[in-house]
Amino acid sequence: MNRYEEIAERWVNLMGVEDKDFIMRQIRQLGEGLGAFLGKEDVDKILSFGEDAQKEIEDSSLDKQLSSEQITEKKETKPK
């Protein structure tokens, strides 16, 4: 869990029931408002944005790791 998720989790634990209800009402109203302006495809794109970004980060990290391993292998097989 990253630092922001830890902060959000602690904040939610400290909130009262009324605060949670208020925030959920605000989220619901925002969703309904966006739904009036956007189509289903647009909403799906917005909701999947975080997943796509996470996948790109993971792919980039894997590429860097593979590249690093290849460099290490080349150094080890290089004649002296």
C-alpha positions in Angstrom: 0.0 0.0 0.0 1.4 3.4 -0.9 1.6 6.4 1.3 -1.5 8.1 -0.1 -3.6 4.9 0.4 -2.4 4.7 4.1 -3.4 8.4 4.7 -6.8 7.8 3.0 -7.4 4.7 5.1 -6.6 6.4 8.3 -8.7 9.4 7.4 -11.7 7.2 6.6 -11.3 5.4 10.0 -11.4 8.7 11.8 -14.5 10.0 10.1 -17.9 9.7 11.6 -20.9 8.0 10.0 -22.4 11.4 9.1 -19.2 12.4 7.3 -19.1 9.2 5.3 -22.8 9.5 4.4 -22.2 13.1 3.2 -19.2 12.1 1.0 -21.1 9.1 -0.5 -24.0 11.5 -1.4 -21.5 13.9 -3.0 -19.9 11.1 -5.0 -23.3 9.8 -6.1 -24.4 13.2 -7.2 -21.2 13.8 -9.1 -21.6 10.4 -10.8 -25.2 11.2 -11.8 -24.1 14.6 -13.1 -21.3 13.1 -15.1 -23.6 10.4 -16.4 -25.9 13.1 -17.8 -23.0 14.6 -19.9 -21.0 11.6 -20.8 -21.8 8.4 -22.6 -21.2 4.9 -21.2 -18.0 4.6 -23.2 -16.6 7.8 -21.8 -17.4 6.7 -18.3 -15.7 3.3 -18.8 -12.6 5.1 -20.1 -12.5 7.3 -17.1 -13.0 4.4 -14.7 -10.4 2.3 -16.4 -7.8 5.1 -16.5 -6.3 4.1 -13.1 -6.0 0.5 -14.2 -4.4 1.4 -17.5 -1.9 3.7 -15.7 -1.0 1.0 -13.2 -0.5 -1.6 -16.0 1.9 0.9 -17.8 3.9 1.3 -14.6 4.1 -2.4 -14.1 5.2 -2.9 -17.8 7.8 -0.2 -17.5 9.1 -1.7 -14.3 9.3 -5.1 -15.9 11.1 -3.7 -19.0 13.7 -2.0 -16.8 14.2 -5.2 -14.8 14.7 -7.3 -17.9 17.1 -4.7 -19.4 19.1 -4.7 -16.2 19.3 -8.5 -16.2 20.4 -8.5 -19.8 23.2 -6.0 -19.1 24.3 -8.1 -16.1 24.4 -11.2 -18.2 26.5 -9.5 -20.9 29.0 -8.3 -18.3 29.2 -11.8 -16.9 29.8 -13.5 -20.3 32.2 -10.8 -21.5 35.8 -12.3 -21.9 38.5 -10.8 -19.8 
